[in-house]
Amino acid sequence: CCSCNILVPPNVSGVKGKYVTFPLTMPSSVQVSVLSWFKVSSSGNNNIFKWATYELQLGPLTSADSGTYSVTVVGTNMDVELGQTTLEVLDPVAEVTITSSLNEAVEFNSTVILTCSAKGSFLTYKWLNGSTPVVADGKHLMVNASQLFVAGVFRKDLQGPIYCTVQNQLESSTSPAFSMNVSYGPENLAMMKVPDAAFLKKDSNLTLSCSAVSSPAAELKWFFNGAELPQKGTTLALTSLEEKHSGNYSCVAFNSKTMRYAALQAATVLIIEPISGTNITAPTSLLIAGNTTVNLTCKASKGKADSVTWLKDDKPLMDTNRIVYTSDKTTLTIITVQKEDAGNYKCQLTNKMNSDSSIYTMAVNYGPEKASITGPSKVEVEDTVELKCIAPSFPPSTYTWKFNDTLLKITTAEYKIEKPVYSNSGIYTCEARNSVTGLTQKATHNLKVKGVGELNDQLSDGAIAVCLFSLSFSLLLF
């Protein structure tokens, strides 16, 4: 009789070129007397396998080994156990490779399709980015069995390494690593100035460096005030700078694969020449108070000033109704110069690099102004008489003296009589003359010479006036 025990699984798979074992599950109650394996043939000519163990092992397998296999077990009690299974011989997984729909890709623009090819039977596919499984999101990343779709590829999507693992129920194989360069950029431009200063001295050197994130490396062009320069590359070296090199320098990057440009905000370079050779230009003619308008112009032989400061006698010179400046303050005009305008004028030119100055001493010719004579009006004989003629003037006046209209041989401002006599009484006249202005001024002085003691014996003019007043008052009482 035959039992209904399950001796073998219904299906068994094996790989071509390898061995397969048919597992046999024997009931514990069965004591085997005879065990036979055979392959069932449609022609009825079954292949009989004599096998010493319960399990049958075949190999190396070929496609012809596929089919139905039976096992018969006869127990010691003459009971018969039958089992049957089907062997499927699979082609081995081999030659796993990844191919791309594009040889090169541009970030954001390209859609890349990776196809995994392999030999074998009943294959399934798995995509890995490095060691991480690729997760499809339905938009950017999509997986369709042996194909991986990357829409609007990002630069890191295919840096990988990308692997494709192909497997069936018996074995698996992984492709060689795949990666693809994705062109991107240019972006993140940066510029560096050496030296990094707000302004540079004339004749100094400057190096500008430009960098950009780009694949492949971007072509870098340089522009000065919007005009392209012949120099190209990451570095722009400028030597022996002049003021004409002041302006805006910019860097533009171009990627020939992405066909994209990127420009960097311009860097401002200011070249300044130090100020030197400052000088004040002034009239060469003589200045006469009340007659002349003066222009003082301050300029430097080298360098350009940002500011101009004027001082007189080390104090700031302010605007007045007679002192005016040009808009750039380089020229100072004094309208109808006066004697008070004489002094030291200092012009100071300043720029961001340094300061330089010049001093001009202004002399104003004037006078003589109103003359006067100082000295006693009454003296006693043998007293010393000192008369002084005062008449403010520049240059100092020359003097002549007259006594009672008679010219004296005195040409100084002081006239001294050591021991006057009665004949020295009279009218003294001083005449002051300025040889530049051509003006003269006169002053007179009345001198009376008295005898010794006469000035003390006589009442003073004030005492005489008091006496006269008292006498008049007395007469009124009578």
C-alpha positions in Angstrom: 0.0 0.0 0.0 1.1 3.6 -0.5 1.1 6.2 2.1 0.2 9.9 1.7 3.4 11.2 3.5 5.1 14.2 1.7 8.6 12.9 1.0 9.9 15.8 -1.2 8.8 19.4 -1.9 6.7 20.0 -5.0 9.4 22.1 -6.7 13.2 22.2 -6.6 15.4 24.7 -8.4 19.0 24.5 -9.5 21.5 26.5 -11.4 23.1 25.4 -14.7 26.6 24.2 -14.1 26.1 23.7 -10.4 24.7 20.9 -8.2 21.3 20.5 -6.8 20.1 18.3 -3.9 16.6 16.9 -3.7 15.7 17.0 0.0 13.9 13.9 1.3 11.8 13.9 4.4 11.2 10.4 5.8 8.6 9.6 8.4 10.1 8.4 11.6 7.9 5.3 11.5 9.4 4.1 8.2 12.2 1.6 8.2 13.7 1.8 4.7 14.3 -1.5 2.9 14.6 -0.2 -0.7 14.9 3.5 -1.9 14.9 4.4 -5.6 15.0 7.7 -7.5 14.1 8.1 -11.1 13.3 10.8 -13.6 9.8 10.6 -15.1 9.9 10.6 -18.9 7.0 11.2 -21.2 8.1 8.2 -23.3 7.8 5.9 -20.2 11.5 5.2 -20.2 12.3 6.4 -16.7 15.9 7.0 -15.7 16.7 5.0 -12.6 19.1 6.5 -10.0 20.8 4.3 -7.5 21.6 6.4 -4.5 23.1 5.3 -1.3 21.6 8.1 0.8 18.1 9.3 1.2 18.8 12.6 -0.7 19.5 12.7 -4.5 22.3 15.1 -5.7 22.6 16.0 -9.4 25.2 18.0 -11.2 26.8 19.8 -12.9 23.3 20.6 -14.1 22.3 21.2 -17.7 19.1 22.4 -19.2 18.2 18.7 -20.0 18.1 18.0 -16.3 14.9 20.0 -15.9 11.8 17.8 -15.4 9.9 15.6 -12.9 11.6 13.4 -10.4 10.1 10.6 -8.3 11.3 8.7 -5.3 10.0 5.3 -4.1 10.7 4.0 -0.6 9.9 0.4 0.4 9.8 -0.2 4.1 10.8 -3.4 5.9 7.2 -4.2 6.4 6.8 -3.9 2.7 4.9 -0.6 2.9 5.6 1.7 -0.1 6.2 5.5 0.2 6.1 7.6 -3.0 7.2 11.2 -3.7 7.4 13.4 -6.7 8.9 16.9 -7.4 9.7 19.1 -10.4 13.3 20.3 -11.0 13.8 23.7 -12.7 17.3 24.4 -14.0 17.9 28.1 -14.1 20.5 30.0 -16.1 23.1 31.6 -13.8 23.1 35.3 -13.0 26.0 36.8 -15.0 27.4 39.8 -16.9 25.7 42.4 -14.9 26.4 45.9 -16.3 25.0 49.4 -16.2 24.6 51.5 -19.3 23.5 55.2 -19.5 21.2 56.9 -22.0 23.6 59.9 -22.0 27.4 60.1 -22.1 27.3 63.4 -20.2 24.6 65.4 -18.4 23.9 69.0 -17.4 22.5 69.7 -13.9 18.8 70.5 -13.9 18.6 70.1 -17.7 19.2 66.4 -18.4 17.1 63.3 -17.7 19.3 60.3 -17.4 18.1 56.7 -17.8 20.4 53.9 -16.4 19.7 50.4 -17.6 20.9 47.3 -15.8 21.7 44.4 -18.2 22.3 40.8 -17.0 22.1 37.1 -18.1 20.0 34.7 -16.1 16.6 33.4 -15.4 13.8 34.9 -13.4 15.8 38.0 -12.5 14.9 40.8 -10.1 16.8 44.1 -9.8 17.9 46.4 -7.0 19.6 49.8 -7.3 22.1 51.1 -4.8 23.8 54.5 -4.4 26.9 53.5 -2.5 25.5 51.2 0.2 22.2 53.0 0.3 19.2 51.6 -1.6 17.8 54.1 -4.2 14.3 55.2 -3.1 12.0 56.3 -5.9 10.0 59.4 -5.3 7.9 59.3 -8.5 9.2 62.7 -9.7 12.9 63.0 -9.5 13.8 59.3 -9.1 11.8 56.5 -10.7 12.6 52.8 -10.9 11.1 50.5 -13.5 12.6 47.0 -13.0 16.0 47.1 -14.7 15.9 50.9 -15.4 16.5 53.9 -13.1 15.1 57.2 -14.3 16.7 60.5 -13.0 14.8 63.5 -14.1 16.5 67.0 -14.0 19.6 65.3 -12.7 21.4 66.8 -9.7 25.2 66.9 -9.5 25.4 64.3 -6.7 22.8 61.9 -8.1 25.2 59.9 -10.2 28.5 60.5 -8.3 27.8 57.2 -6.7 29.2 54.8 -7.0 26.0 53.4 -8.4 25.4 49.6 -8.3 22.8 47.3 -9.8 22.3 44.0 -7.9 20.5 41.3 -10.0 19.2 38.1 -8.3 16.9 35.2 -8.6 15.8 32.8 -5.9 19.2 31.0 -5.8 21.9 33.6 -6.4 22.7 37.2 -7.1 25.4 39.3 -8.8 26.3 43.0 -8.6 27.5 45.2 -11.4 30.8 47.1 -11.4 30.6 50.6 -9.9 29.1 53.2 -12.2 29.4 57.0 -11.9 28.8 59.9 -14.2 30.1 63.4 -14.1 27.3 66.0 -14.2 28.2 69.4 -15.5 27.1 72.2 -13.2 27.7 75.9 -12.4 29.4 78.3 -12.5 28.2 79.5 -9.1 29.5 80.8 -5.8 32.0 83.2 -7.4 34.5 84.8 -5.0 37.2 87.4 -5.5 40.2 88.2 -3.4 42.4 91.4 -3.5 46.0 91.4 -2.4 46.7 93.8 -0.8 43.1 94.1 0.5 43.1 97.9 1.1 40.5 100.6 0.5 43.0 102.5 -1.6 46.5 102.0 -3.0 49.5 104.2 -3.5 50.5 105.1 -7.0 53.1 102.8 -8.5 52.1 99.9 -6.2 51.1 96.4 -7.4 47.7 94.6 -7.0 46.7 91.0 -7.6 43.0 90.0 -8.1 42.0 86.3 -7.8 38.7 84.9 -8.9 37.2 81.4 -8.2 34.0 79.7 -9.1 32.3 76.4 -8.3 31.9 74.7 -11.6 32.3 71.4 -13.4 34.1 71.4 -15.7 36.2 74.3 -14.5 34.8 77.6 -15.7 36.5 79.9 -18.1 37.2 83.2 -16.3 37.2 86.6 -18.0 38.1 90.0 -16.4 36.4 93.3 -17.0 37.4 96.9 -16.1 34.5 99.4 -15.9 32.5 97.1 -18.1 35.1 96.6 -20.8 36.7 93.2 -21.3 40.4 92.9 -20.6 42.8 90.7 -22.6 43.8 88.8 -19.5 42.0 85.6 -18.7 42.3 83.0 -16.0 42.0 82.9 -12.2 44.5 85.7 -11.6 44.7 89.3 -12.8 48.1 90.9 -11.9 48.4 94.7 -12.1 51.8 96.4 -11.7 52.9 100.0 -11.4 49.4 101.2 -10.9 48.4 104.7 -11.9 45.3 106.8 -11.1 43.8 105.8 -14.5 43.7 102.2 -13.2 41.1 103.3 -10.5 37.7 101.8 -11.2 35.6 98.7 -11.0 37.0 95.3 -11.7 34.7 92.3 -12.2 35.1 88.6 -13.0 32.7 86.7 -15.3 32.7 82.8 -15.3 31.5 80.7 -18.2 30.9 76.9 -18.4 31.1 75.6 -21.9 29.1 72.5 -21.0 26.2 74.1 -19.2 26.4 77.2 -21.4 25.8 79.3 -18.3 27.4 82.5 -17.1 27.9 84.0 -13.7 29.2 87.4 -12.8 30.7 88.7 -9.6 29.9 92.1 -8.1 32.6 94.5 -9.1 35.5 95.2 -6.8 36.4 98.9 -6.6 40.1 99.8 -6.8 41.2 103.3 -5.9 44.7 104.4 -6.8 45.9 107.6 -5.1 49.1 109.6 -5.8 50.5 111.2 -2.6 50.4 115.0 -2.6 53.7 116.8 -3.0 55.0 120.1 -4.2 52.2 122.2 -2.7 52.7 125.9 -3.6 50.6 129.1 -3.2 50.5 131.4 -6.2 50.1 135.1 -5.2 50.4 138.5 -6.9 53.9 139.7 -7.4 52.9 143.4 -7.4 52.8 145.4 -4.2 49.6 145.3 -2.3 48.1 148.6 -1.2 45.3 148.7 1.4 42.0 149.8 -0.1 43.2 149.5 -3.7 44.0 145.9 -4.4 42.0 142.6 -4.7 44.2 139.6 -4.0 43.9 136.0 -5.4 45.8 133.2 -3.7 45.8 129.9 -5.5 47.0 126.6 -4.0 48.1 123.7 -6.1 50.3 120.7 -5.9 52.8 119.5 -8.5 51.8 115.8 -7.8 48.7 114.2 -6.4 45.0 115.3 -6.2 43.5 116.8 -3.1 40.2 115.7 -1.6 40.0 118.7 0.7 41.6 122.2 0.9 42.0 124.0 4.2 43.2 127.7 4.6 44.6 129.1 7.8 45.8 132.6 8.7 48.4 132.9 11.4 47.6 129.2 12.3 43.8 129.9 12.7 41.1 128.8 10.4 40.2 131.4 7.8 36.5 131.8 7.6 34.3 133.2 4.8 33.5 136.9 5.2 32.0 139.5 2.9 35.5 140.2 1.7 36.9 136.7 1.7 35.5 134.2 -0.8 36.6 130.8 -2.2 36.1 129.0 -5.5 33.9 125.9 -5.3 36.9 123.6 -4.8 38.5 126.1 -2.4 41.8 126.0 -4.3 41.6 129.8 -4.8 41.1 132.3 -2.1 40.0 135.9 -3.0 40.4 138.9 -0.7 38.3 141.8 -2.0 39.9 145.2 -1.4 42.7 144.1 0.8 43.1 145.9 4.2 46.0 146.2 6.5 44.4 143.6 8.8 44.8 141.0 6.0 48.6 141.0 6.4 50.0 137.8 7.9 51.0 134.2 7.2 48.5 132.2 5.0 48.8 128.5 5.0 47.1 126.2 2.5 46.8 122.5 3.4 46.0 119.9 0.7 44.7 116.5 1.9 43.8 113.2 0.3 43.4 109.6 1.6 47.1 109.1 1.3 48.7 112.1 3.0 48.7 115.9 3.5 51.0 118.6 2.2 51.0 122.4 2.8 52.6 125.7 1.8 52.8 129.1 3.5 52.7 132.5 2.0 53.4 135.7 3.9 51.3 138.6 2.8 52.5 142.1 3.2 49.9 145.0 2.9 51.1 148.5 2.3 49.1 151.2 3.9 49.2 154.6 5.5 50.4 156.7 6.8 47.3 157.0 8.9 46.4 160.1 10.9 49.6 161.6 12.4 50.0 162.9 15.9 52.9 164.3 18.0 53.4 163.2 21.6 55.5 165.3 24.0 55.2 168.2 26.5 53.6 171.5 25.5 55.5 173.5 28.1 59.0 173.1 29.4 61.6 175.1 31.4 64.9 175.9 29.9 67.5 173.3 30.2 64.8 170.5 30.5 65.1 167.7 27.8 62.3 167.8 25.3 61.3 164.6 23.4 58.7 164.9 20.6 57.6 161.8 18.8 55.7 161.7 15.5 53.2 158.8 15.3 51.7 157.8 11.9 51.0 154.1 11.5 52.3 152.9 8.1 53.7 150.0 6.2 56.4 150.2 5.1 57.4 152.7 7.9 57.1 156.3 6.9 59.9 158.7 6.3 59.7 161.9 8.4 60.5 165.6 8.0 60.2 168.2 10.8 59.6 171.9 10.5 59.9 174.6 13.2 57.7 177.6 12.5 57.6 176.5 8.8 61.4 176.2 8.7 62.7 172.8 7.6 64.8 171.0 10.1 67.5 168.4 9.5 65.5 165.7 11.3 64.3 162.7 9.4 63.4 160.4 12.2 60.1 160.0 14.1 61.7 161.4 17.3 62.9 164.9 17.7 64.9 165.6 20.8 66.1 169.0 22.3 68.7 168.5 25.0 68.6 172.0 26.6 65.8 174.1 25.1 66.0 177.9 25.2 63.3 180.5 24.9 63.8 180.6 21.2 62.7 177.0 20.9 59.2 178.0 21.7 57.0 177.8 18.6 55.0 175.5 16.3 56.6 172.1 15.4 55.3 170.3 12.4 55.9 166.6 11.6 55.2 165.2 8.1 55.0 161.4 7.6 55.3 160.0 4.1 54.9 156.4 2.8 57.0 156.0 -0.3 54.9 153.1 -1.6 51.4 154.5 -1.2 52.6 158.1 -1.9 50.4 159.3 1.0 51.5 161.9 3.6 50.1 163.0 6.9 51.0 166.1 9.0 50.7 166.9 12.7 51.6 170.1 14.7 52.7 170.7 18.2 53.0 174.0 20.1 55.9 174.2 22.5 56.5 177.0 25.1 59.8 177.3 26.9 59.8 179.0 30.3 62.4 180.1 32.7 63.6 178.0 35.6 60.9 177.7 38.2 58.3 179.6 36.2 56.2 176.6 35.6 56.0 175.9 39.4 55.3 179.6 40.3 52.4 180.0 37.9 49.0 178.6 38.5 48.0 175.9 36.4 45.3 176.4 33.8 42.8 174.6 36.0 43.7 176.7 39.0 43.3 179.9 37.0 39.8 178.7 35.9 38.8 178.0 39.5 39.9 181.5 40.5 38.1 183.2 37.7 34.9 181.3 38.6 35.2 182.4 42.3 35.8 186.0 41.4 32.7 186.0 39.1 30.6 184.5 41.9 31.7 187.1 44.4 30.9 190.0 42.1 27.4 188.7 41.7 26.9 188.8 45.4 27.7 192.4 45.6 
